[in-house]
């Protein structure tokens, strides 16, 4: 199944760990805090478990929110982007 993963994390170090973890699981960044990709049930379980471990090390009072939304690649391809362009990962500041 195709998934969209997006997050709101205030701690920069933890945010970087989440980003690296999602990339290691084969997900592709489409915005600074949004990743997409195919995951089978085993990979989804690993992603959920890994993100839960990262949540446990977050500091009290820091924002740590992640949503994993199932969709289809066909539906995702109908997204509307303004402006109409993909993210160039070389331009990511952090």
N, CA, C and O atoms as a GROMACS GRO file, in nm:
protein
  376
    1UNK      N    1   0.084  -0.117   0.000
    1UNK     CA    2   0.000   0.000   0.000
    1UNK      C    3   0.089   0.124   0.000
    1UNK      O    4   0.203   0.120   0.047
    2UNK      N    5   0.038   0.232  -0.052
    2UNK     CA    6   0.107   0.359  -0.060
    2UNK      C    7   0.069   0.442   0.063
    2UNK      O    8  -0.047   0.446   0.102
    3UNK      N    9   0.169   0.509   0.124
    3UNK     CA   10   0.146   0.587   0.246
    3UNK      C   11   0.206   0.726   0.233
    3UNK      O   12   0.305   0.748   0.164
    4UNK      N   13   0.141   0.820   0.301
    4UNK     CA   14   0.194   0.955   0.319
    4UNK      C   15   0.225   0.968   0.468
    4UNK      O   16   0.139   0.941   0.552
    5UNK      N   17   0.346   1.008   0.500
    5UNK     CA   18   0.388   1.027   0.639
    5UNK      C   19   0.425   1.174   0.656
    5UNK      O   20   0.511   1.226   0.585
    6UNK      N   21   0.359   1.239   0.751
    6UNK     CA   22   0.396   1.378   0.778
    6UNK      C   23   0.408   1.401   0.926
    6UNK      O   24   0.346   1.333   1.007
    7UNK      N   25   0.491   1.500   0.960
    7UNK     CA   26   0.521   1.521   1.102
    7UNK      C   27   0.537   1.668   1.135
    7UNK      O   28   0.562   1.753   1.050
    8UNK      N   29   0.522   1.693   1.266
    8UNK     CA   30   0.544   1.825   1.324
    8UNK      C   31   0.627   1.800   1.450
    8UNK      O   32   0.574   1.758   1.553
    9UNK      N   33   0.756   1.827   1.440
    9UNK     CA   34   0.849   1.798   1.550
    9UNK      C   35   0.934   1.922   1.574
    9UNK      O   36   1.000   1.971   1.482
   10UNK      N   37   0.932   1.974   1.695
   10UNK     CA   38   1.004   2.098   1.723
   10UNK      C   39   1.154   2.078   1.747
   10UNK      O   40   1.233   2.168   1.716
   11UNK      N   41   1.195   1.965   1.800
   11UNK     CA   42   1.336   1.940   1.829
   11UNK      C   43   1.410   1.907   1.699
   11UNK      O   44   1.380   1.806   1.635
   12UNK      N   45   1.506   1.990   1.661
   12UNK     CA   46   1.578   1.974   1.534
   12UNK      C   47   1.652   1.841   1.524
   12UNK      O   48   1.649   1.775   1.420
   13UNK      N   49   1.718   1.802   1.631
   13UNK     CA   50   1.793   1.677   1.631
   13UNK      C   51   1.699   1.557   1.612
   13UNK      O   52   1.727   1.468   1.531
   14UNK      N   53   1.591   1.556   1.683
   14UNK     CA   54   1.493   1.448   1.672
   14UNK      C   55   1.426   1.449   1.535
   14UNK      O   56   1.401   1.344   1.477
   15UNK      N   57   1.398   1.567   1.484
   15UNK     CA   58   1.339   1.580   1.350
   15UNK      C   59   1.432   1.520   1.245
   15UNK      O   60   1.386   1.451   1.153
   16UNK      N   61   1.561   1.545   1.257
   16UNK     CA   62   1.659   1.487   1.165
   16UNK      C   63   1.663   1.336   1.176
   16UNK      O   64   1.677   1.266   1.075
   17UNK      N   65   1.652   1.283   1.298
   17UNK     CA   66   1.651   1.138   1.317
   17UNK      C   67   1.529   1.076   1.250
   17UNK      O   68   1.538   0.969   1.189
   18UNK      N   69   1.415   1.141   1.263
   18UNK     CA   70   1.292   1.091   1.199
   18UNK      C   71   1.310   1.091   1.048
   18UNK      O   72   1.276   0.993   0.982
   19UNK      N   73   1.362   1.199   0.993
   19UNK     CA   74   1.384   1.210   0.849
   19UNK      C   75   1.478   1.100   0.800
   19UNK      O   76   1.448   1.032   0.701
   20UNK      N   77   1.588   1.082   0.866
   20UNK     CA   78   1.685   0.978   0.828
   20UNK      C   79   1.623   0.839   0.838
   20UNK      O   80   1.645   0.754   0.752
   21UNK      N   81   1.546   0.817   0.942
   21UNK     CA   82   1.481   0.687   0.961
   21UNK      C   83   1.384   0.658   0.847
   21UNK      O   84   1.384   0.548   0.791
   22UNK      N   85   1.303   0.757   0.812
   22UNK     CA   86   1.206   0.736   0.703
   22UNK      C   87   1.277   0.711   0.571
   22UNK      O   88   1.233   0.626   0.493
   23UNK      N   89   1.385   0.782   0.545
   23UNK     CA   90   1.462   0.758   0.422
   23UNK      C   91   1.519   0.616   0.423
   23UNK      O   92   1.520   0.550   0.319
   24UNK      N   93   1.566   0.571   0.539
   24UNK     CA   94   1.624   0.437   0.548
   24UNK      C   95   1.521   0.328   0.520
   24UNK      O   96   1.557   0.215   0.485
   25UNK      N   97   1.394   0.361   0.537
   25UNK     CA   98   1.287   0.264   0.512
   25UNK      C   99   1.235   0.274   0.368
   25UNK      O  100   1.137   0.209   0.332
   26UNK      N  101   1.302   0.355   0.286
   26UNK     CA  102   1.268   0.362   0.145
   26UNK      C  103   1.164   0.466   0.108
   26UNK      O  104   1.117   0.469  -0.005
   27UNK      N  105   1.128   0.551   0.204
   27UNK     CA  106   1.031   0.656   0.174
   27UNK      C  107   1.101   0.774   0.107
   27UNK      O  108   1.220   0.796   0.128
   28UNK      N  109   1.027   0.849   0.027
   28UNK     CA  110   1.082   0.961  -0.050
   28UNK      C  111   1.024   1.091   0.002
   28UNK      O  112   0.903   1.104   0.022
   29UNK      N  113   1.112   1.188   0.025
   29UNK     CA  114   1.068   1.319   0.074
   29UNK      C  115   1.004   1.397  -0.039
   29UNK      O  116   1.059   1.406  -0.149
   30UNK      N  117   0.884   1.454  -0.012
   30UNK     CA  118   0.816   1.539  -0.110
   30UNK      C  119   0.797   1.681  -0.059
   30UNK      O  120   0.772   1.772  -0.138
   31UNK      N  121   0.810   1.701   0.070
   31UNK     CA  122   0.815   1.833   0.133
   31UNK      C  123   0.904   1.819   0.255
   31UNK      O  124   0.943   1.708   0.290
   32UNK      N  125   0.937   1.928   0.318
   32UNK     CA  126   1.030   1.921   0.431
   32UNK      C  127   0.985   1.823   0.539
   32UNK      O  128   1.069   1.754   0.597
   33UNK      N  129   0.857   1.814   0.566
   33UNK     CA  130   0.810   1.724   0.671
   33UNK      C  131   0.709   1.623   0.618
   33UNK      O  132   0.621   1.578   0.692
   34UNK      N  133   0.722   1.588   0.490
   34UNK     CA  134   0.628   1.491   0.429
   34UNK      C  135   0.706   1.390   0.346
   34UNK      O  136   0.787   1.427   0.261
   35UNK      N  137   0.682   1.264   0.373
   35UNK     CA  138   0.742   1.154   0.298
   35UNK      C  139   0.632   1.067   0.240
   35UNK      O  140   0.522   1.060   0.295
   36UNK      N  141   0.662   1.000   0.129
   36UNK     CA  142   0.566   0.909   0.067
   36UNK      C  143   0.639   0.783   0.024
   36UNK      O  144   0.760   0.782   0.005
   37UNK      N  145   0.560   0.676   0.009
   37UNK     CA  146   0.617   0.554  -0.046
   37UNK      C  147   0.533   0.432  -0.019
   37UNK      O  148   0.439   0.434   0.060
   38UNK      N  149   0.571   0.327  -0.088
   38UNK     CA  150   0.507   0.197  -0.070
   38UNK      C  151   0.561   0.132   0.056
   38UNK      O  152   0.681   0.136   0.083
   39UNK      N  153   0.473   0.072   0.132
   39UNK     CA  154   0.514  -0.008   0.247
   39UNK      C  155   0.423  -0.130   0.256
   39UNK      O  156   0.300  -0.119   0.248
   40UNK      N  157   0.485  -0.246   0.272
   40UNK     CA  158   0.405  -0.364   0.301
   40UNK      C  159   0.377  -0.367   0.451
   40UNK      O  160   0.425  -0.281   0.525
   41UNK      N  161   0.300  -0.464   0.496
   41UNK     CA  162   0.260  -0.465   0.638
   41UNK      C  163   0.379  -0.479   0.731
   41UNK      O  164   0.378  -0.423   0.841
   42UNK      N  165   0.480  -0.552   0.690
   42UNK     CA  166   0.599  -0.569   0.774
   42UNK      C  167   0.676  -0.438   0.786
   42UNK      O  168   0.718  -0.400   0.896
   43UNK      N  169   0.695  -0.368   0.674
   43UNK     CA  170   0.766  -0.240   0.677
   43UNK      C  171   0.687  -0.137   0.756
   43UNK      O  172   0.744  -0.060   0.833
   44UNK      N  173   0.555  -0.135   0.738
   44UNK     CA  174   0.472  -0.042   0.814
   44UNK      C  175   0.486  -0.067   0.964
   44UNK      O  176   0.495   0.027   1.042
   45UNK      N  177   0.489  -0.193   1.002
   45UNK     CA  178   0.506  -0.227   1.144
   45UNK      C  179   0.642  -0.178   1.195
   45UNK      O  180   0.651  -0.124   1.305
   46UNK      N  181   0.747  -0.196   1.114
   46UNK     CA  182   0.881  -0.148   1.152
   46UNK      C  183   0.884   0.004   1.164
   46UNK      O  184   0.944   0.057   1.257
   47UNK      N  185   0.820   0.073   1.069
   47UNK     CA  186   0.817   0.219   1.072
   47UNK      C  187   0.743   0.268   1.196
   47UNK      O  188   0.790   0.358   1.266
   48UNK      N  189   0.629   0.209   1.222
   48UNK     CA  190   0.552   0.250   1.341
   48UNK      C  191   0.632   0.226   1.469
   48UNK      O  192   0.633   0.311   1.558
   49UNK      N  193   0.696   0.112   1.477
   49UNK     CA  194   0.776   0.080   1.595
   49UNK      C  195   0.894   0.175   1.611
   49UNK      O  196   0.921   0.224   1.721
   50UNK      N  197   0.965   0.202   1.502
   50UNK     CA  198   1.081   0.291   1.506
   50UNK      C  199   1.042   0.433   1.544
   50UNK      O  200   1.111   0.499   1.622
   51UNK      N  201   0.931   0.481   1.488
   51UNK     CA  202   0.886   0.616   1.521
   51UNK      C  203   0.837   0.624   1.666
   51UNK      O  204   0.854   0.727   1.731
   52UNK      N  205   0.778   0.518   1.714
   52UNK     CA  206   0.736   0.515   1.855
   52UNK      C  207   0.857   0.521   1.948
   52UNK      O  208   0.853   0.587   2.051
   53UNK      N  209   0.965   0.451   1.910
   53UNK     CA  210   1.089   0.458   1.991
   53UNK      C  211   1.143   0.601   1.992
   53UNK      O  212   1.186   0.650   2.097
   54UNK      N  213   1.141   0.666   1.877
   54UNK     CA  214   1.189   0.805   1.872
   54UNK      C  215   1.100   0.897   1.955
   54UNK      O  216   1.149   0.990   2.018
   55UNK      N  217   0.971   0.871   1.956
   55UNK     CA  218   0.879   0.952   2.037
   55UNK      C  219   0.912   0.939   2.185
   55UNK      O  220   0.904   1.036   2.260
   56UNK      N  221   0.949   0.819   2.226
   56UNK     CA  222   0.980   0.798   2.368
   56UNK      C  223   1.100   0.878   2.414
   56UNK      O  224   1.113   0.906   2.533
   57UNK      N  225   1.191   0.915   2.323
   57UNK     CA  226   1.308   0.993   2.366
   57UNK      C  227   1.283   1.144   2.352
   57UNK      O  228   1.370   1.224   2.384
   58UNK      N  229   1.165   1.181   2.304
   58UNK     CA  230   1.135   1.324   2.292
   58UNK      C  231   1.116   1.384   2.432
   58UNK      O  232   1.076   1.315   2.526
   59UNK      N  233   1.146   1.510   2.442
   59UNK     CA  234   1.137   1.580   2.570
   59UNK      C  235   0.994   1.626   2.598
   59UNK      O  236   0.921   1.664   2.506
   60UNK      N  237   0.955   1.621   2.722
   60UNK     CA  238   0.824   1.671   2.763
   60UNK      C  239   0.813   1.818   2.724
   60UNK      O  240   0.906   1.896   2.743
   61UNK      N  241   0.701   1.855   2.669
   61UNK     CA  242   0.678   1.992   2.629
   61UNK      C  243   0.717   2.021   2.484
   61UNK      O  244   0.676   2.123   2.428
   62UNK      N  245   0.796   1.932   2.424
   62UNK     CA  246   0.832   1.947   2.283
   62UNK      C  247   0.721   1.886   2.197
   62UNK      O  248   0.661   1.786   2.235
   63UNK      N  249   0.696   1.947   2.083
   63UNK     CA  250   0.594   1.894   1.993
   63UNK      C  251   0.652   1.777   1.915
   63UNK      O  252   0.759   1.788   1.856
   64UNK      N  253   0.581   1.665   1.916
   64UNK     CA  254   0.620   1.546   1.841
   64UNK      C  255   0.492   1.481   1.793
   64UNK      O  256   0.425   1.410   1.868
   65UNK      N  257   0.458   1.505   1.669
   65UNK     CA  258   0.334   1.454   1.612
   65UNK      C  259   0.363   1.397   1.474
   65UNK      O  260   0.418   1.465   1.388
   66UNK      N  261   0.325   1.271   1.455
   66UNK     CA  262   0.346   1.206   1.326
   66UNK      C  263   0.215   1.140   1.284
   66UNK      O  264   0.147   1.078   1.365
   67UNK      N  265   0.180   1.156   1.157
   67UNK     CA  266   0.063   1.088   1.101
   67UNK      C  267   0.108   1.004   0.982
   67UNK      O  268   0.186   1.049   0.899
   68UNK      N  269   0.057   0.883   0.976
   68UNK     CA  270   0.082   0.791   0.864
   68UNK      C  271  -0.053   0.765   0.801
   68UNK      O  272  -0.142   0.707   0.863
   69UNK      N  273  -0.068   0.809   0.676
   69UNK     CA  274  -0.198   0.804   0.610
   69UNK      C  275  -0.192   0.711   0.489
   69UNK      O  276  -0.113   0.733   0.398
   70UNK      N  277  -0.274   0.606   0.489
   70UNK     CA  278  -0.277   0.519   0.371
   70UNK      C  279  -0.354   0.584   0.257
   70UNK      O  280  -0.454   0.653   0.278
   71UNK      N  281  -0.306   0.562   0.137
   71UNK     CA  282  -0.371   0.612   0.017
   71UNK      C  283  -0.330   0.521  -0.098
   71UNK      O  284  -0.273   0.414  -0.075
   72UNK      N  285  -0.357   0.562  -0.217
   72UNK     CA  286  -0.307   0.489  -0.333
   72UNK      C  287  -0.214   0.582  -0.410
   72UNK      O  288  -0.226   0.704  -0.401
   73UNK      N  289  -0.124   0.522  -0.483
   73UNK     CA  290  -0.033   0.604  -0.563
   73UNK      C  291  -0.112   0.683  -0.668
   73UNK      O  292  -0.076   0.796  -0.702
   74UNK      N  293  -0.218   0.622  -0.718
   74UNK     CA  294  -0.303   0.689  -0.817
   74UNK      C  295  -0.368   0.814  -0.758
   74UNK      O  296  -0.368   0.920  -0.821
   75UNK      N  297  -0.423   0.802  -0.637
   75UNK     CA  298  -0.484   0.919  -0.572
   75UNK      C  299  -0.379   1.024  -0.540
   75UNK      O  300  -0.403   1.143  -0.558
   76UNK      N  301  -0.261   0.981  -0.493
   76UNK     CA  302  -0.156   1.077  -0.459
   76UNK      C  303  -0.110   1.153  -0.583
   76UNK      O  304  -0.076   1.271  -0.574
   77UNK      N  305  -0.109   1.086  -0.697
   77UNK     CA  306  -0.065   1.152  -0.820
   77UNK      C  307  -0.160   1.264  -0.862
   77UNK      O  308  -0.125   1.348  -0.945
   78UNK      N  309  -0.280   1.266  -0.805
   78UNK     CA  310  -0.378   1.372  -0.836
   78UNK      C  311  -0.367   1.490  -0.740
   78UNK      O  312  -0.452   1.579  -0.742
   79UNK      N  313  -0.263   1.492  -0.658
   79UNK     CA  314  -0.244   1.602  -0.562
   79UNK      C  315  -0.227   1.733  -0.637
   79UNK      O  316  -0.189   1.736  -0.754
   80UNK      N  317  -0.253   1.837  -0.568
   80UNK     CA  318  -0.234   1.971  -0.623
   80UNK      C  319  -0.120   2.036  -0.546
   80UNK      O  320  -0.125   2.045  -0.424
   81UNK      N  321  -0.019   2.080  -0.617
   81UNK     CA  322   0.096   2.146  -0.555
   81UNK      C  323   0.100   2.291  -0.601
   81UNK      O  324   0.085   2.320  -0.719
   82UNK      N  325   0.120   2.380  -0.506
   82UNK     CA  326   0.132   2.522  -0.538
   82UNK      C  327   0.262   2.572  -0.476
   82UNK      O  328   0.270   2.571  -0.353
   83UNK      N  329   0.363   2.614  -0.548
   83UNK     CA  330   0.367   2.610  -0.694
   83UNK      C  331   0.380   2.467  -0.743
   83UNK      O  332   0.409   2.377  -0.664
   84UNK      N  333   0.360   2.445  -0.869
   84UNK     CA  334   0.356   2.312  -0.927
   84UNK      C  335   0.497   2.260  -0.952
   84UNK      O  336   0.546   2.259  -1.065
   85UNK      N  337   0.562   2.216  -0.842
   85UNK     CA  338   0.697   2.164  -0.855
   85UNK      C  339   0.725   2.070  -0.739
   85UNK      O  340   0.663   2.080  -0.633
   86UNK      N  341   0.820   1.980  -0.759
   86UNK     CA  342   0.863   1.889  -0.654
   86UNK      C  343   0.975   1.954  -0.573
   86UNK      O  344   1.041   2.047  -0.620
   87UNK      N  345   0.995   1.906  -0.452
   87UNK     CA  346   1.100   1.957  -0.365
   87UNK      C  347   1.236   1.914  -0.416
   87UNK      O  348   1.256   1.798  -0.451
   88UNK      N  349   1.328   2.005  -0.420
   88UNK     CA  350   1.466   1.975  -0.454
   88UNK      C  351   1.540   1.954  -0.322
   88UNK      O  352   1.569   2.050  -0.250
   89UNK      N  353   1.572   1.828  -0.290
   89UNK     CA  354   1.632   1.797  -0.160
   89UNK      C  355   1.766   1.868  -0.139
   89UNK      O  356   1.808   1.886  -0.025
   90UNK      N  357   1.833   1.908  -0.246
   90UNK     CA  358   1.960   1.980  -0.232
   90UNK      C  359   1.940   2.119  -0.170
   90UNK      O  360   2.035   2.179  -0.121
   91UNK      N  361   1.817   2.169  -0.173
   91UNK     CA  362   1.788   2.302  -0.120
   91UNK      C  363   1.739   2.298   0.025
   91UNK      O  364   1.708   2.402   0.083
   92UNK      N  365   1.732   2.179   0.084
   92UNK     CA  366   1.688   2.168   0.223
   92UNK      C  367   1.797   2.223   0.313
   92UNK      O  368   1.913   2.184   0.302
   93UNK      N  369   1.758   2.312   0.401
   93UNK     CA  370   1.855   2.382   0.486
   93UNK      C  371   1.904   2.295   0.601
   93UNK      O  372   2.024   2.293   0.629
   94UNK      N  373   1.816   2.226   0.668
   94UNK     CA  374   1.865   2.151   0.783
   94UNK      C  375   1.912   2.018   0.744
   94UNK      O  376   1.957   1.941   0.828
   0.00000   0.00000   0.00000
